[in-house]
Amino acid sequence: MTAPDTDTLRAPVRTPRQHAWRTQAPIVAVVALGGAIGATARYAASLWWPAGPGGFPWATFWTNVIGCAVIGVFMVVITEVRAAHRLVRPFFGTGVLGGFTTFSTYAVDIQQLLDNGHARVGLAYLAATLTAALTAVWLAAAATRRVLKVRQP
């Protein structure tokens, strides 16, 4: 009996690029899926609550504020309470909430308001969104920590 040919028994050699793609493909897929869900929800909100010419873009404002509050809760839960599956953060944090919140639309809204002679509304929107979004993420994270601390035995 002859010894088996060791070259035929070896697993194929993967390049670092092949390995990176195999580990990153699921992450890209869940971010894309989550992003589609979040962007669809944001688009629905904009259809439900459209801003008139020169009016305050309430749908985008509240989308960003609510999204930031949810990010505050979510990040506390997955970083301080329990370890989540490796795809939860990319799916929900980057995908769903990244697709739902829209600071690019916020910037375009401001530019259009300024270009169309509605500087007061544009500047109010600029300041209100920044203040409310940052406050929302901070308050939501703090409230989540407080609620979780009270629930500890």
C-alpha positions, 0 to 999 in steps of 0.5 A, a space after each residue: 500500500 502506498 502513502 496518500 499524496 499529501 498535496 491532494 489532502 490539503 485544504 485550498 489555500 485562501 488568500 487574505 482577500 478571500 478570507 476577508 470577503 468571507 468574513 465581511 460578506 454577511 456584515 455587508 448583507 445585514 447592513 444592506 438589509 437593515 438600511 433598506 428597512 430604515 430608509 423605507 421607514 424614513 421615506 414613509 415618514 416623509 410621505 406622511 408628513 411632507 414639508 411645504 415650501 419654506 416650512 420646517 421639515 418636521 418629518 426629517 427633524 423627528 426622524 433624526 431625533 427619534 433615531 438618535 434616541 433609539 441609538 442611545 438605548 441600543 448602544 447601552 444595551 449591546 455594549 453594557 448589558 449583554 453581548 449581542 451576536 456579531 451581526 446585530 450591531 451592523 444590522 440594527 445600528 448601522 443598517 436600520 438606524 443608519 438608513 432611518 436617520 438622515 443627516 444628508 437630507 438634513 443638510 440638503 433641507 438647510 441648503 434649500 431653505 437658505 437658497 429659497 430665502 428662508 434663512 430663519 427657518 433654515 438656521 432654526 432647523 440647523 440648530 434645533 436638529 443638532 441640539 435635539 439629536 444630541 440631547 436625545 442620544 444622551 438622555 436615552 443612554 442615561 435613562 437606559 442606564 438608570 432603568 437597568 441599574 434599578 432592575 439589578 438585584 
